[in-house]
């Protein structure tokens, strides 16, 4: 493992003096002293056990700071401290050939909960660690055989579940419209439309690249947040952390009716796993927005058949792009809001109280009078959902979607 240690240390600044540990007054001086002590031990490379212990102390202390109050109230300096602690801990773990998986998980926690440090060093560190992951690309001992796994491709959809669509108007479709045509006919008048052909060049679409094997090979050992429950309005809904490999095995390949439905919904996934980001591009039509490209939020939605996004609205335009599987989508214009009965609470004010598939027309009689559009979105198709447009989504197959939120 000396080779790994050398590769990892080469990612750090060349000397102790080059590694800046400057934080604002929010961070206690005693903790800054602890950080410096840890770095000194790290560069000496002698007492790695002591360095690991100090790193864990930094991680634990800053973790407490991250979990006091709401996320918006957390000072970014504490996120930076947490990332430094995760970095030092992960590097120390590289001295033990059995701890590479734990080192990768530590980096992922820094990427998920921390802030970018040292020119995205945690991303670069994970890349090195994955090349030395001696446990193999398949994360679970009970992973299916190559023969069975090859049949379980994401791009080979299971039978479409029984689902009756409504009686709404079909969402119009247009193939590769010009920017001006899209702007005048759909963006300005705020009208939904399915755009065909605009992502055919994506490797994820063109090459049907996002198979189960591919995702497991490049991301199987990566720790990500997973939502448990068929929809976020359910009382049983919760979030947990697990590896992508564990998620695939439990909630995609081996899902049983008694299990809660798991859904990987994350806006950081493409930053955390650059290999997936290389397989997609931001649609050209986003250039019609007011913001810069770095202001566009890219979200990943990966889950089994049957997952649901309750009827809700978002504060930005959305290009919902279907890469794998199919989704049924129902859309209501903002003019129909009163008939959709949004939750009265501030937390869920953008979500309807009505169950679209089983509406309670006694308590919500006006819902049955609301006009809507509907569609089934298939691989390679992009649905433009204008800002504040209400939309309900159900996965009809194992599904992987990418959405682009822009203003």
Secondary structure per residue as TSV (DSSP state, phi and psi in degrees):
chain	resnum	aa	ss	phi	psi
A	1	X	-	360.0	-1.9
A	2	X	H	-60.6	-31.4
A	3	X	H	-63.0	-44.5
A	4	X	H	-63.4	-45.4
A	5	X	H	-57.8	-42.8
A	6	X	H	-65.0	-41.6
A	7	X	H	-63.9	-41.1
A	8	X	H	-68.9	-45.1
A	9	X	H	-64.2	-28.1
A	10	X	H	-68.2	-19.8
A	11	X	H	-76.5	-25.4
A	12	X	S	-75.6	160.1
A	13	X	-	-53.0	149.6
A	14	X	S	-61.1	-25.2
A	15	X	S	-144.8	164.9
A	16	X	G	-58.2	-37.0
A	17	X	G	-66.9	-23.4
A	18	X	G	-84.4	-9.5
A	19	X	S	-97.0	101.1
A	20	X	-	-77.8	133.2
A	21	X	-	-123.9	57.3
A	22	X	-	-99.0	126.8
A	23	X	-	-133.7	160.5
A	24	X	-	-78.3	-176.4
A	25	X	T	-68.4	-9.4
A	26	X	T	-62.0	-34.9
A	27	X	S	-87.3	127.6
A	28	X	-	-60.2	143.3
A	29	X	H	-61.3	-34.3
A	30	X	H	-63.8	-35.0
A	31	X	H	-73.7	-36.7
A	32	X	H	-63.1	-39.9
A	33	X	H	-60.5	-41.1
A	34	X	H	-64.7	-39.5
A	35	X	H	-61.6	-45.0
A	36	X	H	-65.9	-39.3
A	37	X	H	-62.2	-40.7
A	38	X	H	-64.0	-43.5
A	39	X	H	-64.6	-39.8
A	40	X	H	-60.4	-44.7
A	41	X	H	-64.1	-37.1
A	42	X	H	-64.3	-45.9
A	43	X	H	-71.7	-28.6
A	44	X	H	-70.7	-34.2
A	45	X	T	69.6	17.6
A	46	X	S	-96.9	-67.5
A	47	X	-	-90.6	73.1
A	48	X	H	-67.4	-34.2
A	49	X	H	-62.4	-43.2
A	50	X	H	-65.6	-40.9
A	51	X	H	-61.4	-41.4
A	52	X	H	-64.4	-40.4
A	53	X	H	-63.3	-44.7
A	54	X	H	-66.3	-38.9
A	55	X	H	-60.2	-44.2
A	56	X	H	-63.4	-36.1
A	57	X	H	-62.9	-42.5
A	58	X	H	-63.7	-44.1
A	59	X	H	-61.1	-46.7
A	60	X	H	-65.1	-43.1
A	61	X	H	-66.2	-46.8
A	62	X	H	-69.4	-29.9
A	63	X	H	-60.4	-40.7
A	64	X	H	-61.7	-40.6
A	65	X	H	-64.8	-35.0
A	66	X	H	-69.7	-21.3
A	67	X	T	-109.8	20.5
A	68	X	S	-102.3	118.7
A	69	X	S	76.8	-166.6
A	70	X	-	-80.6	160.0
A	71	X	G	-61.2	-36.4
A	72	X	G	-64.3	-24.4
A	73	X	G	-85.8	-8.4
A	74	X	S	-74.1	124.1
A	75	X	-	-65.9	134.3
A	76	X	H	-60.4	-25.1
A	77	X	H	-60.9	-36.3
A	78	X	H	-70.3	-30.4
A	79	X	H	-67.4	-36.9
A	80	X	H	-66.2	-41.8
A	81	X	H	-60.2	-44.5
A	82	X	H	-61.0	-43.2
A	83	X	H	-63.4	-39.7
A	84	X	H	-63.1	-42.8
A	85	X	H	-61.0	-43.1
A	86	X	H	-63.9	-39.9
A	87	X	H	-60.8	-51.7
A	88	X	H	-63.3	-39.4
A	89	X	H	-64.1	-45.7
A	90	X	H	-62.6	-40.4
A	91	X	H	-63.4	-43.9
A	92	X	H	-60.7	-38.7
A	93	X	H	-63.6	-21.3
A	94	X	T	-68.5	-11.6
A	95	X	T	-73.5	-17.5
A	96	X	S	-110.4	117.1
A	97	X	T	-65.5	-16.4
A	98	X	T	-91.4	-1.4
A	99	X	-	-110.4	14.1
A	100	X	H	-63.2	-42.3
A	101	X	H	-60.2	-41.8
A	102	X	H	-65.5	-36.2
A	103	X	H	-64.5	-40.7
A	104	X	H	-63.1	-43.6
A	105	X	H	-61.6	-40.4
A	106	X	H	-61.7	-42.1
A	107	X	H	-62.1	-42.7
A	108	X	H	-62.2	-39.4
A	109	X	H	-62.9	-39.0
A	110	X	H	-65.0	-37.6
A	111	X	H	-70.5	-36.7
A	112	X	H	-77.2	-40.6
A	113	X	H	-110.0	-15.4
A	114	X	S	-97.3	-157.2
A	115	X	-	-126.7	161.8
A	116	X	-	-66.5	129.5
A	117	X	-	-135.0	151.7
A	118	X	T	48.1	52.3
A	119	X	T	55.4	51.4
A	120	X	T	56.8	45.6
A	121	X	H	-65.5	-29.5
A	122	X	H	-66.8	-36.0
A	123	X	H	-63.3	-45.8
A	124	X	H	-67.6	-34.6
A	125	X	H	-66.9	-41.9
A	126	X	H	-60.1	-40.3
A	127	X	H	-59.7	-41.8
A	128	X	H	-67.3	-44.1
A	129	X	H	-63.0	-39.4
A	130	X	H	-63.5	-32.6
A	131	X	H	-70.8	-15.9
A	132	X	T	-112.4	13.5
A	133	X	-	-73.2	94.8
A	134	X	T	-70.9	-12.6
A	135	X	T	-79.6	-4.4
A	136	X	-	89.7	169.3
A	137	X	S	-78.4	-21.1
A	138	X	-	-86.5	114.5
A	139	X	-	-76.2	-22.5
A	140	X	-	-110.8	142.8
A	141	X	T	-65.6	-28.8
A	142	X	T	-95.3	24.8
A	143	X	-	-61.8	149.4
A	144	X	-	-68.5	159.3
A	145	X	-	-68.1	162.3
A	146	X	H	-57.9	-37.8
A	147	X	H	-65.3	-45.1
A	148	X	H	-68.2	-41.2
A	149	X	H	-64.5	-36.2
A	150	X	H	-63.6	-22.7
A	151	X	H	-82.5	-17.2
A	152	X	-	-100.2	57.3
A	153	X	-	-80.9	144.8
A	154	X	T	-64.3	-30.4
A	155	X	T	-87.1	8.3
A	156	X	S	-110.9	96.0
A	157	X	-	-74.6	143.8
A	158	X	-	-72.3	176.2
A	159	X	-	-59.4	137.0
A	160	X	-	-65.1	130.3
A	161	X	-	-71.2	159.0
A	162	X	-	-64.2	121.5
A	163	X	-	-156.2	124.3
A	164	X	-	-94.2	124.1
A	165	X	-	-76.0	172.0
A	166	X	-	-87.7	-157.1
A	167	X	S	-120.4	34.6
A	168	X	-	-84.6	178.9
A	169	X	E	-81.2	140.2
A	170	X	E	-70.3	139.7
A	171	X	-	-68.5	130.7
A	172	X	-	-65.6	156.9
A	173	X	E	-124.2	144.2
A	174	X	E	-146.0	141.4
A	175	X	E	-101.4	120.6
A	176	X	S	45.9	57.0
A	177	X	-	-68.0	154.7
A	178	X	-	-67.9	162.2
A	179	X	H	-59.2	-41.8
A	180	X	H	-67.3	-39.7
A	181	X	H	-64.0	-43.8
A	182	X	H	-63.2	-42.3
A	183	X	I	-63.4	-46.5
A	184	X	I	-79.2	-33.8
A	185	X	I	-91.6	-22.4
A	186	X	I	-131.9	-44.9
A	187	X	I	-68.4	-52.9
A	188	X	T	-64.6	-47.2
A	189	X	T	-78.6	-0.6
A	190	X	T	57.6	61.0
A	191	X	-	-120.2	130.5
A	192	X	-	-64.6	150.3
A	193	X	E	-157.9	148.1
A	194	X	E	-97.2	122.5
A	195	X	E	-98.2	123.3
A	196	X	E	-105.6	143.8
A	197	X	S	85.1	-5.9
A	198	X	T	-84.9	-11.5
A	199	X	T	-120.9	17.7
A	200	X	T	-61.7	-23.1
A	201	X	T	-82.9	-12.0
A	202	X	-	-61.3	132.7
A	203	X	H	-56.0	-35.5
A	204	X	H	-62.6	-30.2
A	205	X	H	-98.3	-51.8
A	206	X	H	-59.4	-43.3
A	207	X	T	-100.6	7.5
A	208	X	-	46.0	46.6
A	209	X	-	-72.2	-30.0
A	210	X	-	-83.6	67.3
A	211	X	-	-82.6	167.3
A	212	X	H	-59.5	-44.0
A	213	X	H	-61.7	-43.4
A	214	X	H	-62.4	-47.9
A	215	X	H	-64.9	-39.3
A	216	X	H	-69.3	-35.9
A	217	X	H	-68.7	-41.5
A	218	X	H	-89.6	-18.5
A	219	X	H	-136.5	5.6
A	220	X	T	-56.9	-34.3
A	221	X	T	-93.8	4.7
A	222	X	-	-86.9	135.1
A	223	X	E	-86.2	129.0
A	224	X	E	-138.6	158.5
A	225	X	E	-80.2	136.2
A	226	X	E	-124.8	135.7
A	227	X	E	-89.8	133.3
A	228	X	E	-111.0	124.3
A	229	X	S	128.1	150.1
A	230	X	S	-72.6	-23.4
A	231	X	S	-155.6	152.1
A	232	X	T	-73.2	-9.2
A	233	X	T	-88.4	-7.3
A	234	X	S	-70.5	145.8
A	235	X	T	-63.7	-31.1
A	236	X	T	-81.9	-4.5
A	237	X	-	-63.8	137.9
A	238	X	E	-153.9	175.5
A	239	X	E	-126.9	148.4
A	240	X	E	-148.9	170.0
A	241	X	E	-110.2	136.7
A	242	X	E	-158.2	167.5
A	243	X	E	-77.4	158.5
A	244	X	H	-60.8	-37.6
A	245	X	H	-62.6	-43.4
A	246	X	H	-63.7	-40.1
A	247	X	H	-62.0	-45.6
A	248	X	I	-62.7	-45.4
A	249	X	I	-64.6	-42.6
A	250	X	I	-86.1	-38.5
A	251	X	I	-111.3	-11.0
A	252	X	I	-108.8	-56.7
A	253	X	I	-80.5	-39.8
A	254	X	S	-114.0	26.2
A	255	X	-	-64.6	131.0
A	256	X	-	-120.4	161.2
A	257	X	T	-60.6	-32.7
A	258	X	T	-74.3	-19.6
A	259	X	S	-76.6	146.8
A	260	X	-	-67.6	145.5
A	261	X	-	-73.7	133.3
A	262	X	E	-103.9	144.8
A	263	X	E	-141.4	128.0
A	264	X	E	-94.6	104.2
A	265	X	E	-125.0	112.0
A	266	X	E	-151.2	135.0
A	267	X	S	-90.0	-9.0
A	268	X	S	-100.2	-2.0
A	269	X	H	-59.4	-40.9
A	270	X	H	-75.5	-21.6
A	271	X	H	-78.7	-38.9
A	272	X	H	-70.3	-36.5
A	273	X	-	-124.4	84.0
A	274	X	H	-58.6	-25.3
A	275	X	H	-59.7	-36.4
A	276	X	H	-71.4	-37.7
A	277	X	H	-62.2	-31.4
A	278	X	T	-69.3	-15.9
A	279	X	T	-90.0	-1.0
A	280	X	-	-135.2	167.2
A	281	X	-	-138.4	154.1
A	282	X	-	-71.7	128.6
A	283	X	-	-57.2	140.3
A	284	X	G	-58.2	-29.0
A	285	X	G	-65.9	-16.9
A	286	X	G	-66.1	-18.5
A	287	X	G	-66.5	-14.5
A	288	X	G	-78.4	-5.1
A	289	X	S	-81.4	178.1
A	290	X	S	-88.5	-24.2
A	291	X	S	-92.9	173.9
A	292	X	-	-83.8	168.5
A	293	X	G	-61.2	-35.2
A	294	X	G	-73.2	-5.6
A	295	X	G	-92.4	-4.0
A	296	X	-	-80.8	128.9
A	297	X	E	-95.0	124.3
A	298	X	E	-105.3	123.0
A	299	X	E	-114.4	145.3
A	300	X	E	-108.6	138.3
A	301	X	E	-132.9	106.3
A	302	X	E	-131.7	121.3
A	303	X	E	-169.4	177.3
A	304	X	-	-81.4	173.3
A	305	X	T	-59.7	139.6
A	306	X	T	101.0	-9.3
A	307	X	-	-70.9	147.1
A	308	X	E	-131.5	137.5
A	309	X	E	-104.4	113.6
A	310	X	E	-57.6	162.2
A	311	X	E	-59.5	117.6
A	312	X	E	-152.6	173.4
A	313	X	-	-131.3	154.5
A	314	X	-	-117.8	155.8
A	315	X	S	-83.1	3.9
A	316	X	S	-137.3	164.6
A	317	X	E	-64.4	154.8
A	318	X	E	-138.6	126.7
A	319	X	E	-100.6	99.7
A	320	X	E	-87.0	112.7
A	321	X	E	-109.3	122.8
A	322	X	E	-91.9	121.5
A	323	X	E	-103.0	-42.8
A	324	X	E	-134.3	138.4
A	325	X	S	75.3	-172.5
A	326	X	-	-128.2	153.5
A	327	X	E	-134.9	138.1
A	328	X	E	-91.4	132.6
A	329	X	E	-132.5	132.6
A	330	X	E	-118.0	135.1
A	331	X	E	-124.4	136.7
A	332	X	E	-125.6	135.8
A	333	X	-	-72.6	158.5
A	334	X	G	-56.9	-24.0
A	335	X	G	-65.9	-19.0
A	336	X	G	-92.7	5.8
A	337	X	H	-53.0	-46.2
A	338	X	H	-59.8	-31.9
A	339	X	H	-80.6	-10.0
A	340	X	H	-97.6	-7.9
A	341	X	-	52.6	69.2
A	342	X	B	-61.1	153.5
A	343	X	-	-60.5	141.3
A	344	X	S	-75.0	-18.0
A	345	X	S	-78.1	150.0
A	346	X	S	-63.0	-35.3
A	347	X	T	-62.5	-38.6
A	348	X	T	-117.9	27.3
A	349	X	T	-65.4	-19.2
A	350	X	T	-93.9	10.4
A	351	X	B	-123.7	135.9
A	352	X	B	-74.7	148.2
A	353	X	S	-79.7	-11.7
A	354	X	S	-86.6	134.3
A	355	X	-	-81.7	109.6
A	356	X	S	-57.7	-40.5
A	357	X	T	-80.3	-25.2
A	358	X	T	-134.4	67.0
A	359	X	-	-68.3	140.1
A	360	X	-	-89.3	90.8
A	361	X	T	-78.5	-5.8
A	362	X	T	-77.0	-46.2
A	363	X	T	-86.3	-23.6
A	364	X	-	-129.0	63.5
A	365	X	G	-63.7	-30.0
A	366	X	G	-72.2	-17.7
A	367	X	G	-60.5	-37.3
A	368	X	G	-67.2	-13.7
A	369	X	G	-98.4	-4.2
A	370	X	-	-75.5	134.9
A	371	X	-	-80.0	142.8
A	372	X	-	-148.1	164.2
A	373	X	E	-116.0	158.3
A	374	X	E	-149.1	160.2
A	375	X	E	-163.4	163.3
A	376	X	E	-112.3	117.9
A	377	X	E	-91.9	127.2
A	378	X	-	-112.2	165.2
A	379	X	T	-53.2	133.1
A	380	X	T	89.4	-2.5
A	381	X	E	-102.8	147.9
A	382	X	E	-123.9	123.7
A	383	X	E	-100.0	122.8
A	384	X	E	-86.0	116.0
A	385	X	E	-109.9	107.6
A	386	X	-	-62.6	156.6
A	387	X	T	-53.9	136.7
A	388	X	T	71.1	2.8
A	389	X	-	-74.4	129.7
A	390	X	E	-73.3	138.1
A	391	X	E	-147.4	141.8
A	392	X	E	-118.7	134.6
A	393	X	E	-132.2	132.8
A	394	X	E	-129.9	131.2
A	395	X	E	-78.3	124.9
A	396	X	S	-91.8	-15.0
A	397	X	S	-142.0	178.6
A	398	X	S	-55.1	130.4
A	399	X	E	-136.4	141.0
A	400	X	E	-132.6	116.0
A	401	X	E	-120.6	157.4
A	402	X	E	-128.3	129.8
A	403	X	E	-118.6	145.6
A	404	X	E	-118.1	113.1
A	405	X	E	-95.2	127.4
A	406	X	E	-149.4	159.8
A	407	X	-	-114.9	360.0
